[in-house]
Amino acid sequence: MSITPEDAWRVFQTSDCIHTAAAVDAACIRLAADIRPHLAQCNPLVVCVMQGGLVTAGKLLPLLDFPLQQDYLQASRYGANTTGGQLTWLARPAAVLEGRTILLLDDIHDEGTTLAAIVADCHDAGAAAVFSAVLVNKIHDRKRGTAADFVGLDVPDRYVFGCGMDYQGYLRNLPGIHALVDG
C-alpha cells in the first residue's frame, strides 16, 4: 500500500509522542557509555543495519570516541510494509568479517527475528564476536530471536516510527519516536 506525503503528515499529526528528541539524544549518550567499556579496545567493525539503523548510526558514531571502522548491510522483513515477512538481503557488508569484533547498529528490536539472522550471518562469515545496539526495544511477549546487547529506550507494543523507523516509507526523519494512535 502506497501513501502520499499528505497521508504521512496526517499520521504524524495524530500520533502520540513516545520519546522526545531530547530523550533520544540522552539515550544515545547512555548507549555510547554502555558500549565503550566492551568495545573500545577491540578495533570493532561497526555495521549499520540499513535503512532504519542510519539515524541511530548517525547519532551514535560520533559518541564512540575510540578507533573503529564502519560498514553497512541491508536486510529487511518489512520493506515499506507495517508487518514483517520473509527476510530479504539487499546488501551485505563489503568488509571482511573474519576474525573481527562486530557491532551491529539498528533502530528497533521487535521480535528479534531479523537480528538473529544477521548475527548468524556474521558468525557464518567468521566474526570473532558480534554485539548489537538498538535505539529502541519494543516491550511484548513475542520475542523469539536474539536479544540486543545494548538498548537505548523501551517502547510500548505499538507501531512506532521516527528516528529511523518508518511508517510506509515516510517519517524516518522525525527527531523523536512516535506511535500510531490506533496501534
C-alpha positions in Angstrom: 0.0 0.0 0.0 1.4 3.4 -1.0 0.6 6.6 0.8 1.0 10.2 -0.1 3.2 12.7 1.7 -0.1 14.3 2.9 -1.2 11.0 4.4 2.1 10.7 6.2 1.7 14.2 7.6 -1.8 13.3 8.9 -0.4 10.2 10.6 2.3 12.3 12.2 -0.1 15.0 13.4 -2.4 12.4 15.0 0.4 10.3 16.6 1.4 10.0 20.2 5.0 11.2 21.0 6.5 8.3 23.0 10.1 9.7 23.3 11.1 13.3 22.6 14.2 14.3 20.6 15.9 15.2 23.9 15.2 11.7 25.3 16.6 10.1 22.1 19.8 12.1 22.4 20.2 11.2 26.1 19.6 7.6 25.2 22.4 7.7 22.6 24.8 9.2 25.1 23.9 6.3 27.5 24.4 3.8 24.7 27.8 5.1 23.9 28.8 4.9 27.6 27.5 1.3 27.8 29.3 0.3 24.6 32.7 2.0 25.3 34.0 -0.4 28.0 33.2 -3.5 25.9 34.5 -2.4 22.5 36.9 0.5 22.9 40.0 -1.8 22.8 38.6 -4.3 20.2 39.1 -2.4 16.9 35.4 -3.1 16.1 33.8 -3.0 12.7 30.5 -1.1 13.3 27.9 -2.2 10.8 24.8 -0.1 10.3 21.6 -2.1 9.5 20.0 -0.1 6.7 17.7 1.7 6.4 16.4 2.1 9.9 19.8 2.0 11.6 21.0 5.0 9.6 19.7 7.6 12.1 20.9 5.6 15.1 24.4 5.3 13.5 24.4 9.0 12.7 23.7 9.9 16.3 25.8 7.2 17.9 29.0 7.0 15.9 30.3 10.5 16.8 29.9 9.5 20.5 32.1 6.4 20.2 35.4 8.1 20.8 37.7 5.2 20.0 39.2 3.7 16.8 36.7 1.8 14.7 35.8 1.0 11.2 32.3 1.2 9.7 30.3 -0.6 7.1 26.6 -1.3 6.4 24.3 -4.1 5.4 20.7 -4.1 4.3 18.3 -6.9 5.3 14.6 -6.4 6.0 11.5 -8.2 6.8 9.3 -5.1 6.4 10.2 -3.1 3.4 7.5 -0.3 3.3 5.0 -2.6 5.0 3.8 -2.4 8.6 4.1 -6.1 9.2 7.2 -8.4 8.9 7.6 -11.1 6.3 10.4 -13.1 4.9 13.9 -11.8 5.4 15.4 -10.2 2.3 19.1 -9.4 1.9 19.7 -6.4 -0.3 23.4 -5.7 0.7 26.0 -7.5 2.8 29.0 -5.7 4.4 31.8 -5.1 2.0 34.4 -5.5 4.8 35.9 -8.9 5.7 34.2 -10.0 8.9 36.5 -12.9 9.6 38.2 -12.5 13.0 36.6 -9.1 13.7 34.5 -7.9 16.5 31.3 -6.6 15.0 28.9 -4.1 16.5 25.5 -4.0 14.7 23.6 -0.7 14.9 19.8 -0.8 14.3 16.7 1.2 15.0 14.4 -1.3 16.8 14.4 -4.7 18.4 10.9 -6.1 17.9 10.7 -9.9 17.9 14.4 -10.4 17.2 14.0 -12.5 14.1 15.9 -10.1 11.8 18.7 -9.5 14.4 19.1 -13.3 14.9 19.5 -13.9 11.2 22.1 -11.0 10.9 24.1 -12.2 13.9 24.1 -15.8 12.5 25.3 -14.4 9.1 28.1 -12.5 10.8 29.2 -15.7 12.7 29.0 -17.7 9.5 31.3 -15.2 7.9 33.9 -15.8 10.7 33.3 -12.9 13.0 35.1 -13.4 16.3 32.3 -11.7 18.3 29.1 -10.0 17.4 27.4 -7.3 19.6 24.2 -5.4 18.8 22.9 -2.0 19.8 19.4 -0.8 19.1 17.9 2.6 19.7 14.6 1.1 20.9 13.4 -2.2 22.3 9.7 -3.0 21.9 8.1 -4.4 25.1 6.0 -7.5 24.5 6.0 -11.3 25.0 6.6 -12.3 21.3 10.4 -12.2 21.4 11.8 -15.3 19.8 15.1 -14.2 18.4 18.4 -12.8 19.6 18.2 -10.1 22.3 20.1 -6.8 21.7 23.2 -6.3 23.8 22.8 -2.6 24.2 19.4 -0.8 24.3 18.7 2.9 24.3 15.0 3.1 25.1 11.9 0.9 25.6 8.7 1.5 23.7 5.3 0.0 24.2 3.9 -2.7 21.9 2.5 -0.2 19.3 3.6 0.7 15.8 6.3 3.2 16.3 8.1 5.5 13.8 10.7 8.3 13.7 14.5 8.1 14.4 15.0 5.7 11.5 11.7 3.7 11.9 9.3 4.4 9.1 5.6 4.5 8.5 5.1 3.1 5.0 8.3 4.6 3.8 7.8 8.0 5.4 8.6 9.7 8.8 12.0 8.1 9.4 13.5 11.6 9.8 11.4 12.6 12.8 13.8 13.5 15.7 11.5 11.8 18.3 9.7 8.5 18.5 6.0 8.4 17.8 3.3 5.8 17.8 0.1 5.4 15.8 -2.9 6.3 17.8 -4.8 3.2 16.9 -1.7 0.9 17.1 
